[in-house]
Amino acid sequence: TPCTPTMKDLLDLHKKDIMLSLNCHAVGTIQRFDPVNQTCEVSINYKKTYFQTNTLGEYVQVLKDYPLLVDCPAIILGGGTSSLRFPIAKGDECLVLFNDRAIDNWFQSGLVGALSSSRLHSLSDGIVLIGLRSEKSALLGYDSTATELGSNTVKLRIEAAKVSLLKGTTEITVANKIKAQNAAENLNTLLQDLITEI
């Protein structure tokens, strides 16, 4: 039998409505990366739930895709004049952080100034952190004792190259070739001279 909602019911529904309209963080997948502007197009990895009335007048759950997020700045690790760059690619999993306020003016100029709009927690203000991994994409052979920079082959997930730093020791592992460039002298020439002398 129908019952009259209480004030607490109304406040709870109002609170839920507010929470549903906020965007804080979302798990996503890179659909496109622009290496010039370092921006991404990202799809959200779950659907939004809506309630609609059916032909019987009953409320039913309807799942809809989130819109594709475009022009989201990617977080590129770095400081000063140095940076650590990765080959961000379609299919990479990521975490999208939705800024509290509009980021348009800051992103275009890098300056402190007025906000471009009054929007809050909007899908338009996503910032992308790449590197989040689901279990199916977990890295193989993760060494919890060393600092490593590694690259796997895509299909076989075999480690193709790795630099490992552990307690003052540096190891370089390469599956194929090493290419070194030196503006002052050719490393290959130096090594050949060394071999000749030996």
For each residue, the residues with C-beta under 8 A, 3 or more apart:
1:
2:
3:
4:
5: 9 10 13
6: 9 10
7: 10 11
8: 11 12
9: 5 6 12 13
10: 5 6 7 13 14
11: 7 8 14 15
12: 8 9 15 16
13: 5 9 10 16 17
14: 10 11 17 18
15: 11 12 18 19
16: 12 13 19 20
17: 13 14 20 21
18: 14 15 21 22
19: 15 16 22
20: 16 17
21: 17 18 121
22: 18 19 120 121
23: 26 98 121 122 123 126
24: 97 98 121
25: 95 96 97 98
26: 23 44 45 46 66 95 96 98 126
27: 44 45 46 93 94 95 96 132
28: 42 43 44 45 69 93 94 95 96 128
29: 42 43 45 91 92 93 94
30: 33 40 41 42 88 89 90 91 92 93 94 128 130
31: 40 41 42 43 68 90
32: 40 41 90
33: 30 38 39 40 41 74 88 89 90
34: 37 38 39 40
35: 38 88
36:
37: 34 71
38: 33 34 35 73 74 76
39: 33 34 70 71 72 73 74
40: 30 31 32 33 34 69 72 73 74 88 94 128 130
41: 30 31 32 33 68 69 70 71 72
42: 28 29 30 31 68 69 72 94 96 126 128
43: 28 29 31 65 66 68 69
44: 26 27 28 65 66 69 96
45: 26 27 28 29 93
46: 26 27 66
47: 63 64 65 66
48: 63 64 65 66
49: 61 62 63
50: 61 62 63 64
51: 59 60 61 62
52: 59 60 62
53: 57 58 59 60
54: 57 58 60
55:
56:
57: 53 54
58: 53 54
59: 51 52 53
60: 51 52 53 54
61: 49 50 51
62: 49 50 51 52
63: 47 48 49 50
64: 47 48 50
65: 43 44 47 48
66: 26 43 44 46 47 48 69 123
67: 123
68: 31 41 42 43
69: 28 40 41 42 43 44 66 72 96 123 126
70: 39 41
71: 37 39 41
72: 39 40 41 42 69 96 126 127 128
73: 38 39 40 103 107 127 128
74: 33 38 39 40 88 127 128 130
75: 127 128 129 130
76: 38 83 84 85
77: 83 84
78: 82 83 84
79: 82 83
80:
81:
82: 78 79
83: 76 77 78 79
84: 76 77 78
85: 76
86: 130 131
87:
88: 30 33 35 40 74 92 130
89: 30 33 92
90: 30 31 32 33
91: 29 30
92: 29 30 88 89 130
93: 27 28 29 30 45 130 132 133 134 137
94: 27 28 29 30 40 42 128 129 130 131 132
95: 25 26 27 28 128 129 132
96: 25 26 27 28 42 44 69 72 126 127 128 129
97: 24 25 126 127 128 129
98: 23 24 25 26 121 122 123 125 126 127
99: 102 103 121 125 126 127
100: 120 121
101: 115 119 120 125
102: 99 105 115 116 117 118 119 122 124 125
103: 73 99 106 107 125 127
104: 107 108 116 117 124
105: 102 108 109 111 113 114 115 116
106: 103 109 110 111 112 113
107: 73 103 104 110
108: 104 105
109: 105 106 113
110: 106 107
111: 105 106
112: 106
113: 105 106 109
114: 105
115: 101 102 105 118
116: 102 104 105
117: 102 104
118: 102 115
119: 101 102 122 124 125
120: 22 100 101
121: 21 22 23 24 98 99 100 125
122: 23 98 102 119 125
123: 23 66 67 69 98 126
124: 102 104 119
125: 98 99 101 102 103 119 121 122
126: 23 26 42 69 72 96 97 98 99 123
127: 72 73 74 75 96 97 98 99 103
128: 28 30 40 42 72 73 74 75 94 95 96 97
129: 75 94 95 96 97 132
130: 30 40 74 75 86 88 92 93 94
131: 86 94
132: 27 93 94 95 129
133: 93 137 138 139
134: 93 137 138
135: 138
136:
137: 93 133 134
138: 133 134 135 142
139: 133 142 150 152
140: 152 157 159
141: 159
142: 138 139
143: 146 148 164 166
144:
145: 166
146: 143 164 165 166
147: 164 165 166
148: 143 162 163 164 165
149: 162 163
150: 139 159 161 162 163
151: 159 160 161 162
152: 139 140 157 158 159 160
153: 156 157 158 160 175
154: 157
155:
156: 153
157: 140 152 153 154
158: 152 153 175
159: 140 141 150 151 152 162 173 175
160: 151 152 153 174 175 176
161: 150 151 173 174 175 176
162: 148 149 150 151 159 171 172 173
163: 148 149 150 170 171 172 173
164: 143 146 147 148 170 171 172 173
165: 146 147 148 169 170
166: 143 145 146 147 169 171
167:
168:
169: 165 166
170: 163 164 165
171: 162 163 164 166
172: 162 163 164 178
173: 159 161 162 163 164
174: 160 161 177 178
175: 153 158 159 160 161
176: 160 161
177: 174
178: 172 174
179:
180: 187 188
181: 187
182: 185 186 187
183:
184:
185: 182 189 190
186: 182 189 190
187: 180 181 182 190 191
188: 180 191 192
189: 185 186 192 193
190: 185 186 187 193 194
191: 187 188 194 195
192: 188 189 195 196
193: 189 190 196 197
194: 190 191 197 198
195: 191 192 198
196: 192 193
197: 193 194
198: 194 195
